[in-house]
Amino acid sequence: MSRHSHHRRLIAAAATVAALTVAAPTASARPIDSDFYQAPQPARVTVVRAPAEQGLNWRDAGLGAAGMLALVLVGVGGAQALGAGPGHRRPSAHS
């Protein structure tokens, strides 16, 4: 695939995403089980008490580090697949 062809596909994909974003309908919310003009009732409040912190949670830190490593590997893999890696040149056909 030539570089020009890849560039066109990228522009077409970006234009499609932009068009779908603009064409997306906006949300409107109305209560379906009460009269529209009736005054709203106050919401019930639930108090939740969390236990005191006991320092760094290593399990959560490990999960965050693993998630970040996965994102970095996906990004590097995507860059390699697109040929954007450092020092990577695609062979060009000479006619």
C-alpha positions as CSV (number, residue, x, y, z in Angstrom):
1,M,0.0,0.0,0.0
2,S,1.4,3.3,-1.0
3,R,1.9,6.2,1.5
4,H,-0.6,8.3,-0.5
5,S,-3.3,5.6,-0.3
6,H,-2.7,5.2,3.4
7,H,-3.0,8.9,3.9
8,R,-6.3,9.0,2.0
9,R,-7.7,6.1,4.1
10,L,-6.8,8.0,7.3
11,I,-8.5,11.2,6.1
12,A,-11.6,9.2,5.1
13,A,-11.8,7.5,8.5
14,A,-11.3,10.9,10.3
15,A,-14.0,12.5,8.1
16,T,-16.4,9.6,8.8
17,V,-15.9,9.9,12.6
18,A,-16.4,13.6,12.5
19,A,-19.6,13.2,10.4
20,L,-21.0,10.6,12.8
21,T,-20.2,12.8,15.8
22,V,-22.0,15.8,14.4
23,A,-25.0,13.7,13.3
24,A,-25.4,12.0,16.7
25,P,-28.8,12.9,18.3
26,T,-28.8,14.9,21.5
27,A,-30.3,13.4,24.6
28,S,-33.5,14.7,26.2
29,A,-34.8,13.4,29.4
30,R,-38.3,13.7,30.9
31,P,-39.8,11.7,33.7
32,I,-42.2,9.1,32.4
33,D,-43.9,8.3,35.7
34,S,-44.9,11.7,37.0
35,D,-46.5,14.9,35.8
36,F,-44.1,17.1,33.9
37,Y,-45.2,20.3,35.7
38,Q,-45.2,18.8,39.2
39,A,-42.5,20.0,41.7
40,P,-39.7,17.5,42.0
41,Q,-39.4,15.6,45.3
42,P,-36.2,15.8,47.3
43,A,-33.8,12.9,46.8
44,R,-33.0,10.5,49.6
45,V,-29.5,10.7,50.8
46,T,-27.6,7.6,51.8
47,V,-24.4,8.1,53.9
48,V,-21.7,5.5,53.2
49,R,-18.7,5.3,55.6
50,A,-15.4,4.0,54.2
51,P,-12.8,2.4,56.4
52,A,-9.7,4.5,57.3
53,E,-6.8,4.2,54.8
54,Q,-4.0,1.9,55.9
55,G,-1.4,3.1,53.5
56,L,-0.6,2.2,49.9
57,N,-2.8,-0.6,48.4
58,W,-0.2,-2.6,46.4
59,R,-2.9,-4.6,44.6
60,D,-4.4,-1.5,43.2
61,A,-1.0,-0.1,42.3
62,G,-0.1,-3.4,40.5
63,L,-3.4,-3.3,38.5
64,G,-2.7,0.3,37.5
65,A,0.8,-0.5,36.4
66,A,-0.3,-3.6,34.4
67,G,-3.0,-1.5,32.7
68,M,-0.5,1.2,31.8
69,L,1.9,-1.5,30.4
70,A,-0.9,-2.9,28.3
71,L,-1.7,0.5,26.9
72,V,1.9,1.2,26.1
73,L,2.3,-2.2,24.3
74,V,-0.9,-1.6,22.3
75,G,0.4,1.8,21.3
76,V,3.9,0.5,20.3
77,G,2.2,-2.4,18.4
78,G,0.0,0.0,16.5
79,A,2.9,2.2,15.6
80,Q,4.8,-0.7,14.3
81,A,1.8,-1.9,12.3
82,L,1.5,1.5,10.7
83,G,5.2,1.7,10.0
84,A,5.8,4.6,12.3
85,G,8.4,3.0,14.4
86,P,11.8,4.6,14.9
87,G,14.3,3.7,12.2
88,H,11.7,1.6,10.3
89,R,11.6,2.1,6.6
90,R,9.3,0.3,4.2
91,P,11.0,-1.0,1.1
92,S,9.9,1.0,-1.9
93,A,9.3,-0.6,-5.3
94,H,11.4,1.0,-8.1
95,S,10.1,0.7,-11.6
